């Protein structure tokens, strides 16, 4: 009996191709968003791509460059845009849960606020996203 291993070789090549594309994507994310956690970006991309009805629900932490930043002013701006009031995690970090915050909004954060040092967080479907009939 002759065993054909060519299919296994193709699977290995396909895996390597996908892995290389993924590494290239992560490298691009680090290049375009150097001060944003790449896992947050990947979470957002995954939800925006696979769940077009996703409501942009993100828990986000924004760290500022210096401790002397006016966090009250920053909180007011976020409230005006996302109708959610951030809490102060410490003297240089705001944390809040936002709805309707997409990748373009992450990019706009840096365009509109040069005091941001780093952004991290997580993007998940909200309960409404998971159970659309509840809307």
Buried (B, 14 or more C-beta within 10 A) or exposed (E): EEEEEEEEEEEEEEEEEEEEEEEEBBEEBEEEBEBBBBBBBBBBBEBBEEEEEBBBBBBBBBBBEEEEBEBEEBBEEBEEBBEBEBEEBEEBBBBBBBEBBBBEBBEEBBEEEEBBEBBBBBBBBBEBBEEEEEE
